[in-house]
Amino acid sequence: MEKKIFWTLFLGLGLVADFSLPLLWALVATIPIAVVSWWVAYRSNWFS
């Protein structure tokens, strides 16, 4: 379940960044998006 939440959140936030930020900023924003998605899916205990 956590893996599905991680990828859904990661892709959703990534698409928002891709369409709202310039290319270079969207690429830079990928790392914080991955960290936030990982934290929400695995560490926050919201879905367990």
PDBQT receptor file of N, H, CA, C and O in Angstrom, charges set to zero:
ATOM      1  N   MET A   1       0.821  -1.195   0.000  1.00  0.00    +0.000 N 
ATOM      2  CA  MET A   1       0.000   0.000   0.000  1.00  0.00    +0.000 C 
ATOM      3  C   MET A   1       0.870   1.267   0.000  1.00  0.00    +0.000 C 
ATOM      4  O   MET A   1       0.578   2.230  -0.708  1.00  0.00    +0.000 OA
ATOM      5  N   GLU A   2       1.950   1.249   0.811  1.00  0.00    +0.000 N 
ATOM      6  H   GLU A   2       2.188   0.466   1.387  1.00  0.00    +0.000 HD
ATOM      7  CA  GLU A   2       2.802   2.433   0.875  1.00  0.00    +0.000 C 
ATOM      8  C   GLU A   2       3.463   2.739  -0.467  1.00  0.00    +0.000 C 
ATOM      9  O   GLU A   2       3.629   3.902  -0.836  1.00  0.00    +0.000 OA
ATOM     10  N   LYS A   3       3.835   1.691  -1.186  1.00  0.00    +0.000 N 
ATOM     11  H   LYS A   3       3.700   0.746  -0.886  1.00  0.00    +0.000 HD
ATOM     12  CA  LYS A   3       4.481   1.893  -2.485  1.00  0.00    +0.000 C 
ATOM     13  C   LYS A   3       3.529   2.585  -3.460  1.00  0.00    +0.000 C 
ATOM     14  O   LYS A   3       3.948   3.460  -4.219  1.00  0.00    +0.000 OA
ATOM     15  N   LYS A   4       2.271   2.205  -3.446  1.00  0.00    +0.000 N 
ATOM     16  H   LYS A   4       1.931   1.494  -2.830  1.00  0.00    +0.000 HD
ATOM     17  CA  LYS A   4       1.275   2.817  -4.328  1.00  0.00    +0.000 C 
ATOM     18  C   LYS A   4       1.058   4.288  -3.953  1.00  0.00    +0.000 C 
ATOM     19  O   LYS A   4       0.949   5.143  -4.832  1.00  0.00    +0.000 OA
ATOM     20  N   ILE A   5       0.997   4.581  -2.659  1.00  0.00    +0.000 N 
ATOM     21  H   ILE A   5       1.086   3.886  -1.945  1.00  0.00    +0.000 HD
ATOM     22  CA  ILE A   5       0.834   5.960  -2.206  1.00  0.00    +0.000 C 
ATOM     23  C   ILE A   5       2.054   6.788  -2.589  1.00  0.00    +0.000 C 
ATOM     24  O   ILE A   5       1.917   7.919  -3.054  1.00  0.00    +0.000 OA
ATOM     25  N   PHE A   6       3.261   6.221  -2.394  1.00  0.00    +0.000 N 
ATOM     26  H   PHE A   6       3.372   5.302  -2.016  1.00  0.00    +0.000 HD
ATOM     27  CA  PHE A   6       4.478   6.934  -2.755  1.00  0.00    +0.000 C 
ATOM     28  C   PHE A   6       4.482   7.318  -4.224  1.00  0.00    +0.000 C 
ATOM     29  O   PHE A   6       4.699   8.483  -4.559  1.00  0.00    +0.000 OA
ATOM     30  N   TRP A   7       4.245   6.349  -5.107  1.00  0.00    +0.000 N 
ATOM     31  H   TRP A   7       4.069   5.403  -4.834  1.00  0.00    +0.000 HD
ATOM     32  CA  TRP A   7       4.323   6.632  -6.542  1.00  0.00    +0.000 C 
ATOM     33  C   TRP A   7       3.209   7.559  -7.005  1.00  0.00    +0.000 C 
ATOM     34  O   TRP A   7       3.431   8.400  -7.877  1.00  0.00    +0.000 OA
ATOM     35  N   THR A   8       2.023   7.422  -6.440  1.00  0.00    +0.000 N 
ATOM     36  H   THR A   8       1.843   6.739  -5.732  1.00  0.00    +0.000 HD
ATOM     37  CA  THR A   8       0.923   8.313  -6.811  1.00  0.00    +0.000 C 
ATOM     38  C   THR A   8       1.234   9.749  -6.404  1.00  0.00    +0.000 C 
ATOM     39  O   THR A   8       1.052  10.678  -7.191  1.00  0.00    +0.000 OA
ATOM     40  N   LEU A   9       1.697   9.923  -5.187  1.00  0.00    +0.000 N 
ATOM     41  H   LEU A   9       1.845   9.168  -4.547  1.00  0.00    +0.000 HD
ATOM     42  CA  LEU A   9       2.035  11.253  -4.710  1.00  0.00    +0.000 C 
ATOM     43  C   LEU A   9       3.222  11.828  -5.476  1.00  0.00    +0.000 C 
ATOM     44  O   LEU A   9       3.210  13.000  -5.851  1.00  0.00    +0.000 OA
ATOM     45  N   PHE A  10       4.245  11.009  -5.709  1.00  0.00    +0.000 N 
ATOM     46  H   PHE A  10       4.255  10.056  -5.404  1.00  0.00    +0.000 HD
ATOM     47  CA  PHE A  10       5.433  11.458  -6.439  1.00  0.00    +0.000 C 
ATOM     48  C   PHE A  10       5.074  11.902  -7.859  1.00  0.00    +0.000 C 
ATOM     49  O   PHE A  10       5.514  12.959  -8.311  1.00  0.00    +0.000 OA
ATOM     50  N   LEU A  11       4.285  11.104  -8.551  1.00  0.00    +0.000 N 
ATOM     51  H   LEU A  11       3.928  10.245  -8.183  1.00  0.00    +0.000 HD
ATOM     52  CA  LEU A  11       3.903  11.473  -9.918  1.00  0.00    +0.000 C 
ATOM     53  C   LEU A  11       2.990  12.695  -9.943  1.00  0.00    +0.000 C 
ATOM     54  O   LEU A  11       3.133  13.562 -10.806  1.00  0.00    +0.000 OA
ATOM     55  N   GLY A  12       2.061  12.765  -9.006  1.00  0.00    +0.000 N 
ATOM     56  H   GLY A  12       1.945  12.061  -8.305  1.00  0.00    +0.000 HD
ATOM     57  CA  GLY A  12       1.162  13.912  -8.946  1.00  0.00    +0.000 C 
ATOM     58  C   GLY A  12       1.904  15.212  -8.685  1.00  0.00    +0.000 C 
ATOM     59  O   GLY A  12       1.711  16.198  -9.397  1.00  0.00    +0.000 OA
ATOM     60  N   LEU A  13       2.758  15.213  -7.656  1.00  0.00    +0.000 N 
ATOM     61  H   LEU A  13       2.914  14.412  -7.078  1.00  0.00    +0.000 HD
ATOM     62  CA  LEU A  13       3.531  16.425  -7.365  1.00  0.00    +0.000 C 
ATOM     63  C   LEU A  13       4.524  16.737  -8.479  1.00  0.00    +0.000 C 
ATOM     64  O   LEU A  13       4.779  17.904  -8.775  1.00  0.00    +0.000 OA
ATOM     65  N   GLY A  14       5.085  15.699  -9.097  1.00  0.00    +0.000 N 
ATOM     66  H   GLY A  14       4.877  14.751  -8.857  1.00  0.00    +0.000 HD
ATOM     67  CA  GLY A  14       5.998  15.916 -10.218  1.00  0.00    +0.000 C 
ATOM     68  C   GLY A  14       5.318  16.569 -11.401  1.00  0.00    +0.000 C 
ATOM     69  O   GLY A  14       5.887  17.452 -12.043  1.00  0.00    +0.000 OA
ATOM     70  N   LEU A  15       4.109  16.141 -11.689  1.00  0.00    +0.000 N 
ATOM     71  H   LEU A  15       3.646  15.424 -11.167  1.00  0.00    +0.000 HD
ATOM     72  CA  LEU A  15       3.368  16.758 -12.787  1.00  0.00    +0.000 C 
ATOM     73  C   LEU A  15       3.008  18.204 -12.480  1.00  0.00    +0.000 C 
ATOM     74  O   LEU A  15       3.070  19.064 -13.358  1.00  0.00    +0.000 OA
ATOM     75  N   VAL A  16       2.635  18.469 -11.240  1.00  0.00    +0.000 N 
ATOM     76  H   VAL A  16       2.584  17.771 -10.526  1.00  0.00    +0.000 HD
ATOM     77  CA  VAL A  16       2.348  19.854 -10.847  1.00  0.00    +0.000 C 
ATOM     78  C   VAL A  16       3.600  20.716 -11.020  1.00  0.00    +0.000 C 
ATOM     79  O   VAL A  16       3.520  21.832 -11.534  1.00  0.00    +0.000 OA
ATOM     80  N   ALA A  17       4.746  20.207 -10.596  1.00  0.00    +0.000 N 
ATOM     81  H   ALA A  17       4.811  19.300 -10.179  1.00  0.00    +0.000 HD
ATOM     82  CA  ALA A  17       6.000  20.961 -10.747  1.00  0.00    +0.000 C 
ATOM     83  C   ALA A  17       6.353  21.142 -12.220  1.00  0.00    +0.000 C 
ATOM     84  O   ALA A  17       6.804  22.214 -12.624  1.00  0.00    +0.000 OA
ATOM     85  N   ASP A  18       6.150  20.103 -13.020  1.00  0.00    +0.000 N 
ATOM     86  H   ASP A  18       5.783  19.232 -12.692  1.00  0.00    +0.000 HD
ATOM     87  CA  ASP A  18       6.489  20.200 -14.448  1.00  0.00    +0.000 C 
ATOM     88  C   ASP A  18       5.673  21.265 -15.165  1.00  0.00    +0.000 C 
ATOM     89  O   ASP A  18       6.188  21.968 -16.034  1.00  0.00    +0.000 OA
ATOM     90  N   PHE A  19       4.410  21.382 -14.803  1.00  0.00    +0.000 N 
ATOM     91  H   PHE A  19       3.992  20.811 -14.097  1.00  0.00    +0.000 HD
ATOM     92  CA  PHE A  19       3.559  22.340 -15.507  1.00  0.00    +0.000 C 
ATOM     93  C   PHE A  19       3.578  23.732 -14.902  1.00  0.00    +0.000 C 
ATOM     94  O   PHE A  19       3.162  24.688 -15.556  1.00  0.00    +0.000 OA
ATOM     95  N   SER A  20       4.051  23.871 -13.672  1.00  0.00    +0.000 N 
ATOM     96  H   SER A  20       4.389  23.094 -13.141  1.00  0.00    +0.000 HD
ATOM     97  CA  SER A  20       4.013  25.183 -13.039  1.00  0.00    +0.000 C 
ATOM     98  C   SER A  20       5.392  25.838 -12.913  1.00  0.00    +0.000 C 
ATOM     99  O   SER A  20       5.480  27.040 -12.659  1.00  0.00    +0.000 OA
ATOM    100  N   LEU A  21       6.456  25.072 -13.084  1.00  0.00    +0.000 N 
ATOM    101  H   LEU A  21       6.384  24.096 -13.290  1.00  0.00    +0.000 HD
ATOM    102  CA  LEU A  21       7.809  25.615 -12.939  1.00  0.00    +0.000 C 
ATOM    103  C   LEU A  21       8.570  25.498 -14.257  1.00  0.00    +0.000 C 
ATOM    104  O   LEU A  21       8.249  24.653 -15.093  1.00  0.00    +0.000 OA
ATOM    105  N   PRO A  22       9.572  26.342 -14.438  1.00  0.00    +0.000 N 
ATOM    106  CA  PRO A  22      10.454  26.169 -15.602  1.00  0.00    +0.000 C 
ATOM    107  C   PRO A  22      11.192  24.824 -15.508  1.00  0.00    +0.000 C 
ATOM    108  O   PRO A  22      11.252  24.221 -14.437  1.00  0.00    +0.000 OA
ATOM    109  N   LEU A  23      11.736  24.371 -16.603  1.00  0.00    +0.000 N 
ATOM    110  H   LEU A  23      11.687  24.861 -17.473  1.00  0.00    +0.000 HD
ATOM    111  CA  LEU A  23      12.335  23.042 -16.686  1.00  0.00    +0.000 C 
ATOM    112  C   LEU A  23      13.420  22.815 -15.639  1.00  0.00    +0.000 C 
ATOM    113  O   LEU A  23      13.413  21.791 -14.956  1.00  0.00    +0.000 OA
ATOM    114  N   LEU A  24      14.339  23.744 -15.507  1.00  0.00    +0.000 N 
ATOM    115  H   LEU A  24      14.345  24.576 -16.062  1.00  0.00    +0.000 HD
ATOM    116  CA  LEU A  24      15.440  23.555 -14.561  1.00  0.00    +0.000 C 
ATOM    117  C   LEU A  24      14.932  23.481 -13.121  1.00  0.00    +0.000 C 
ATOM    118  O   LEU A  24      15.395  22.647 -12.342  1.00  0.00    +0.000 OA
ATOM    119  N   TRP A  25      13.981  24.351 -12.763  1.00  0.00    +0.000 N 
ATOM    120  H   TRP A  25      13.605  25.028 -13.395  1.00  0.00    +0.000 HD
ATOM    121  CA  TRP A  25      13.428  24.313 -11.411  1.00  0.00    +0.000 C 
ATOM    122  C   TRP A  25      12.630  23.045 -11.168  1.00  0.00    +0.000 C 
ATOM    123  O   TRP A  25      12.641  22.517 -10.056  1.00  0.00    +0.000 OA
ATOM    124  N   ALA A  26      11.942  22.547 -12.177  1.00  0.00    +0.000 N 
ATOM    125  H   ALA A  26      11.934  22.976 -13.080  1.00  0.00    +0.000 HD
ATOM    126  CA  ALA A  26      11.198  21.298 -12.028  1.00  0.00    +0.000 C 
ATOM    127  C   ALA A  26      12.148  20.127 -11.791  1.00  0.00    +0.000 C 
ATOM    128  O   ALA A  26      11.853  19.233 -10.997  1.00  0.00    +0.000 OA
ATOM    129  N   LEU A  27      13.282  20.132 -12.476  1.00  0.00    +0.000 N 
ATOM    130  H   LEU A  27      13.523  20.858 -13.120  1.00  0.00    +0.000 HD
ATOM    131  CA  LEU A  27      14.267  19.073 -12.254  1.00  0.00    +0.000 C 
ATOM    132  C   LEU A  27      14.858  19.150 -10.847  1.00  0.00    +0.000 C 
ATOM    133  O   LEU A  27      15.047  18.124 -10.193  1.00  0.00    +0.000 OA
ATOM    134  N   VAL A  28      15.148  20.359 -10.387  1.00  0.00    +0.000 N 
ATOM    135  H   VAL A  28      14.994  21.192 -10.918  1.00  0.00    +0.000 HD
ATOM    136  CA  VAL A  28      15.692  20.546  -9.042  1.00  0.00    +0.000 C 
ATOM    137  C   VAL A  28      14.651  20.168  -7.984  1.00  0.00    +0.000 C 
ATOM    138  O   VAL A  28      15.003  19.636  -6.931  1.00  0.00    +0.000 OA
ATOM    139  N   ALA A  29      13.379  20.437  -8.256  1.00  0.00    +0.000 N 
ATOM    140  H   ALA A  29      13.093  20.869  -9.111  1.00  0.00    +0.000 HD
ATOM    141  CA  ALA A  29      12.311  20.146  -7.301  1.00  0.00    +0.000 C 
ATOM    142  C   ALA A  29      12.019  18.653  -7.175  1.00  0.00    +0.000 C 
ATOM    143  O   ALA A  29      11.289  18.251  -6.270  1.00  0.00    +0.000 OA
ATOM    144  N   THR A  30      12.565  17.830  -8.051  1.00  0.00    +0.000 N 
ATOM    145  H   THR A  30      13.159  18.156  -8.786  1.00  0.00    +0.000 HD
ATOM    146  CA  THR A  30      12.303  16.392  -8.003  1.00  0.00    +0.000 C 
ATOM    147  C   THR A  30      12.822  15.759  -6.711  1.00  0.00    +0.000 C 
ATOM    148  O   THR A  30      12.174  14.871  -6.157  1.00  0.00    +0.000 OA
ATOM    149  N   ILE A  31      13.967  16.201  -6.233  1.00  0.00    +0.000 N 
ATOM    150  H   ILE A  31      14.493  16.922  -6.683  1.00  0.00    +0.000 HD
ATOM    151  CA  ILE A  31      14.529  15.614  -5.006  1.00  0.00    +0.000 C 
ATOM    152  C   ILE A  31      13.662  15.930  -3.792  1.00  0.00    +0.000 C 
ATOM    153  O   ILE A  31      13.330  15.006  -3.049  1.00  0.00    +0.000 OA
ATOM    154  N   PRO A  32      13.275  17.185  -3.547  1.00  0.00    +0.000 N 
ATOM    155  CA  PRO A  32      12.376  17.430  -2.407  1.00  0.00    +0.000 C 
ATOM    156  C   PRO A  32      11.017  16.745  -2.554  1.00  0.00    +0.000 C 
ATOM    157  O   PRO A  32      10.426  16.326  -1.559  1.00  0.00    +0.000 OA
ATOM    158  N   ILE A  33      10.519  16.628  -3.782  1.00  0.00    +0.000 N 
ATOM    159  H   ILE A  33      10.999  16.968  -4.590  1.00  0.00    +0.000 HD
ATOM    160  CA  ILE A  33       9.257  15.927  -4.002  1.00  0.00    +0.000 C 
ATOM    161  C   ILE A  33       9.395  14.464  -3.615  1.00  0.00    +0.000 C 
ATOM    162  O   ILE A  33       8.493  13.896  -2.999  1.00  0.00    +0.000 OA
ATOM    163  N   ALA A  34      10.516  13.850  -3.970  1.00  0.00    +0.000 N 
ATOM    164  H   ALA A  34      11.249  14.311  -4.471  1.00  0.00    +0.000 HD
ATOM    165  CA  ALA A  34      10.751  12.452  -3.596  1.00  0.00    +0.000 C 
ATOM    166  C   ALA A  34      10.829  12.297  -2.081  1.00  0.00    +0.000 C 
ATOM    167  O   ALA A  34      10.289  11.339  -1.528  1.00  0.00    +0.000 OA
ATOM    168  N   VAL A  35      11.491  13.225  -1.412  1.00  0.00    +0.000 N 
ATOM    169  H   VAL A  35      11.930  14.003  -1.861  1.00  0.00    +0.000 HD
ATOM    170  CA  VAL A  35      11.617  13.157   0.053  1.00  0.00    +0.000 C 
ATOM    171  C   VAL A  35      10.256  13.319   0.720  1.00  0.00    +0.000 C 
ATOM    172  O   VAL A  35       9.923  12.568   1.637  1.00  0.00    +0.000 OA
ATOM    173  N   VAL A  36       9.476  14.281   0.276  1.00  0.00    +0.000 N 
ATOM    174  H   VAL A  36       9.746  14.892  -0.469  1.00  0.00    +0.000 HD
ATOM    175  CA  VAL A  36       8.144  14.498   0.855  1.00  0.00    +0.000 C 
ATOM    176  C   VAL A  36       7.246  13.294   0.603  1.00  0.00    +0.000 C 
ATOM    177  O   VAL A  36       6.523  12.865   1.503  1.00  0.00    +0.000 OA
ATOM    178  N   SER A  37       7.282  12.748  -0.599  1.00  0.00    +0.000 N 
ATOM    179  H   SER A  37       7.870  13.096  -1.330  1.00  0.00    +0.000 HD
ATOM    180  CA  SER A  37       6.471  11.577  -0.917  1.00  0.00    +0.000 C 
ATOM    181  C   SER A  37       6.867  10.383  -0.071  1.00  0.00    +0.000 C 
ATOM    182  O   SER A  37       6.004   9.653   0.417  1.00  0.00    +0.000 OA
ATOM    183  N   TRP A  38       8.173  10.175   0.109  1.00  0.00    +0.000 N 
ATOM    184  H   TRP A  38       8.874  10.768  -0.287  1.00  0.00    +0.000 HD
ATOM    185  CA  TRP A  38       8.655   9.079   0.946  1.00  0.00    +0.000 C 
ATOM    186  C   TRP A  38       8.193   9.256   2.383  1.00  0.00    +0.000 C 
ATOM    187  O   TRP A  38       7.752   8.299   3.020  1.00  0.00    +0.000 OA
ATOM    188  N   TRP A  39       8.294  10.483   2.896  1.00  0.00    +0.000 N 
ATOM    189  H   TRP A  39       8.653  11.260   2.378  1.00  0.00    +0.000 HD
ATOM    190  CA  TRP A  39       7.905  10.727   4.285  1.00  0.00    +0.000 C 
ATOM    191  C   TRP A  39       6.414  10.479   4.485  1.00  0.00    +0.000 C 
ATOM    192  O   TRP A  39       6.013   9.846   5.462  1.00  0.00    +0.000 OA
ATOM    193  N   VAL A  40       5.592  10.976   3.558  1.00  0.00    +0.000 N 
ATOM    194  H   VAL A  40       5.918  11.489   2.764  1.00  0.00    +0.000 HD
ATOM    195  CA  VAL A  40       4.148  10.796   3.691  1.00  0.00    +0.000 C 
ATOM    196  C   VAL A  40       3.783   9.319   3.609  1.00  0.00    +0.000 C 
ATOM    197  O   VAL A  40       2.951   8.847   4.384  1.00  0.00    +0.000 OA
ATOM    198  N   ALA A  41       4.385   8.588   2.691  1.00  0.00    +0.000 N 
ATOM    199  H   ALA A  41       5.061   8.972   2.062  1.00  0.00    +0.000 HD
ATOM    200  CA  ALA A  41       3.998   7.198   2.468  1.00  0.00    +0.000 C 
ATOM    201  C   ALA A  41       4.536   6.265   3.547  1.00  0.00    +0.000 C 
ATOM    202  O   ALA A  41       3.826   5.359   3.982  1.00  0.00    +0.000 OA
ATOM    203  N   TYR A  42       5.770   6.468   3.986  1.00  0.00    +0.000 N 
ATOM    204  H   TYR A  42       6.347   7.204   3.633  1.00  0.00    +0.000 HD
ATOM    205  CA  TYR A  42       6.415   5.479   4.848  1.00  0.00    +0.000 C 
ATOM    206  C   TYR A  42       6.599   5.930   6.304  1.00  0.00    +0.000 C 
ATOM    207  O   TYR A  42       6.523   5.099   7.210  1.00  0.00    +0.000 OA
ATOM    208  N   ARG A  43       6.836   7.209   6.547  1.00  0.00    +0.000 N 
ATOM    209  H   ARG A  43       6.897   7.884   5.812  1.00  0.00    +0.000 HD
ATOM    210  CA  ARG A  43       7.218   7.632   7.902  1.00  0.00    +0.000 C 
ATOM    211  C   ARG A  43       6.082   8.315   8.668  1.00  0.00    +0.000 C 
ATOM    212  O   ARG A  43       6.136   8.362   9.897  1.00  0.00    +0.000 OA
ATOM    213  N   SER A  44       5.062   8.842   7.998  1.00  0.00    +0.000 N 
ATOM    214  H   SER A  44       5.018   8.803   6.999  1.00  0.00    +0.000 HD
ATOM    215  CA  SER A  44       4.063   9.627   8.704  1.00  0.00    +0.000 C 
ATOM    216  C   SER A  44       3.035   8.770   9.450  1.00  0.00    +0.000 C 
ATOM    217  O   SER A  44       2.351   9.274  10.340  1.00  0.00    +0.000 OA
ATOM    218  N   ASN A  45       2.916   7.493   9.105  1.00  0.00    +0.000 N 
ATOM    219  H   ASN A  45       3.472   7.084   8.382  1.00  0.00    +0.000 HD
ATOM    220  CA  ASN A  45       1.934   6.575   9.703  1.00  0.00    +0.000 C 
ATOM    221  C   ASN A  45       0.491   7.032   9.479  1.00  0.00    +0.000 C 
ATOM    222  O   ASN A  45      -0.397   6.651  10.242  1.00  0.00    +0.000 OA
ATOM    223  N   TRP A  46       0.247   7.829   8.462  1.00  0.00    +0.000 N 
ATOM    224  H   TRP A  46       0.968   8.139   7.842  1.00  0.00    +0.000 HD
ATOM    225  CA  TRP A  46      -1.105   8.238   8.140  1.00  0.00    +0.000 C 
ATOM    226  C   TRP A  46      -1.892   7.124   7.484  1.00  0.00    +0.000 C 
ATOM    227  O   TRP A  46      -3.121   7.121   7.550  1.00  0.00    +0.000 OA
ATOM    228  N   PHE A  47      -1.221   6.186   6.857  1.00  0.00    +0.000 N 
ATOM    229  H   PHE A  47      -0.222   6.189   6.804  1.00  0.00    +0.000 HD
ATOM    230  CA  PHE A  47      -1.899   5.145   6.080  1.00  0.00    +0.000 C 
ATOM    231  C   PHE A  47      -1.715   3.765   6.656  1.00  0.00    +0.000 C 
ATOM    232  O   PHE A  47      -1.976   2.780   5.965  1.00  0.00    +0.000 OA
ATOM    233  N   SER A  48      -1.279   3.651   7.883  1.00  0.00    +0.000 N 
ATOM    234  H   SER A  48      -1.066   4.451   8.444  1.00  0.00    +0.000 HD
ATOM    235  CA  SER A  48      -1.091   2.312   8.462  1.00  0.00    +0.000 C 
ATOM    236  C   SER A  48      -2.016   2.074   9.625  1.00  0.00    +0.000 C 
ATOM    237  O   SER A  48      -1.989   1.000  10.226  1.00  0.00    +0.000 OA
TER     238      SER A  48
